[in-house]
């Protein structure tokens, strides 16, 4: 993994070489190098290890997802703010299966740092509501559930939210 600033420097150098190639008459090479530079700019905004961890999480392979996240050394300096949010979000989701206290810490930090998509924010708040419900904090769980319902624009979490509300009535 390259540092986020090194990715931009590499992209700038490649764009410089691409411009030189276009001036020399090798337009095809220049276009190909511009596309390569665009790849490095993309990786500046989307960390490659976080993308691979999302892929592992989608396949329900928590070990592989954790392995990819562990490759990120010192996330505060290596990642942008949004990437740090998703780093903590992924750690929180993975830890919610085993250690709910640590998962709560990571999910709260992810919400504080910010997540790009409302659906991810809704999932984080839904997980926090489940943790709060497990710890018998009914008011906090209710508030988080209403926030998750507001953020869930496409009703993808509707079943989970209604199931949690039914469980809260039993408490």
N, C-alpha and C positions, 0 to 999 in steps of 0.2 A: 504494500500500500504506500502510495506516495502521499506526502503531505499536501494539504489542499492548495497551498501556494505554489508548490512545485508543479502541480497539474496546470495551473495558469501559465507559468513560465514555459512549460513544454508546449502548451497550445500557442503561445505567442511566437516561439521559435519556429514551430511548424507553419504558422501563417506567414511568417517572414520568408521561409523557404518556398512556400506556395506562391507568394507574390513574385519572387525571383524566377520561379519556373514559368509562370504565366508571361512575364516580361521576355524571357528567353524564347518564347514560342511554344513551350510544352504545356498547352492549356489543359490537357487531360491529366497530366501529373499534378498541376496546380489545383484542379478541382478535387482530385483524390486526396491531396494533402489538406485541403480545407475541410473535407469530411472527417479526416483523421483528427484534425484540431477540434472539430465540433464534438467528437467523442470525448476528448479530454475535458472540454468545457462541461459536457454533460456529467462526467464523473466528479467535477468540482461540486455540482449541486446535488448529485445523488451518489452517495458513497457505495463503492462496489461491494464491500463486505455486508453492508446493511441490506442491499438488494439480494445478495445470496442468502442472508439469514431469513428474509421474507420468503424466499423460495423454499427454503427448508421448513419454515413454519407452515407454509401452505400445504406441504406434503406430510404434515404432522410428524416431522423428524426433528424433535427438540434437541437431540444430541448434536446433529449436524448444524442446526441453527445456532446453538450455543458456541460451537467450535468456530463458526464464522465471526460471531460477535467478539469472541475472545482474542481474535487476531487484531482487533483495534486496540492499540496501546495508547493510553492517555487520551481518551475521547474529548476532553475539554479543549485540547489544542489542535487535535487532528481533524475535528469535525466542525461544521457550521452549527449555528444554534438549532435550526430545524432538524439537522441530522442527529444532534445530541438528544433532541426530543424523541425521535424515532428509535434511537439506541436504547434509551430508558424505557420506552414503550414496549419494545420487543423483550427486553429483560424482564419487565414487569409481567408481561403475559406468560412468559415461560416459567417464571417463579411462582405464578399464581397457582400452579399445579402442586407445588411442594411447600413453599414458605410464604405464607400470606403477609407476614409482617414486612419482609423485604420487598415483596411484590407491591404492597401499598406504597412504600417509599419510592420505588422506581416509577410507578404510575403517576403519583402526585408530581414528581419532578418532571415527567414527560408532559403533563398538562401545563405545568408552569412554564416550561421552555416553549411549548407550542407545537401543535401538529398541523400539518397542511390541510388534511382532509377532515371534514366534519364527521365522516363515518368512523375514522380512527379515533377521534375525540369521543364519540359516542361509545365505542367499544371500551375505551379506557375508563370512562365514567361508569359504565355498566359493571366492569370488573371491580372498580372501587366500591360500588354499591353492594356487590356481593360480598366483598371483604368486610364492609361496615356491617352488613347484616349478620355475617358470621361472628363478628365481635359484639353483637347486640347493641349496635348504635342505630336505632330505627329511624330517627329524624334525619341523620346524615344520609342514610341509605335512601330514604324517600326523596330527599332533595337531589341526590345524584341520579336517581331514576328519572325524575321529571326533566332534568337537564339532558340526560341521554335520549329521552323521548323527543325532546325539542330538536336535538341535533340529528336524529335519525329521519331524514327527509324522505327516504325511499322505503321506509318500513321494513328494512332488512332485519332489524333486531326486535320486531314487534312481538314475536313469540317468546323470546327470552325476557323481555320487559314484563309481559303479562304473567309469565311464570314466576318471576321474582316478586311481583306485586301479590300474587296468591300466597307465596311463601311468607311474605311479610305479614299478611293477615293472621297467620298461625302464630306468629311471635307475640 
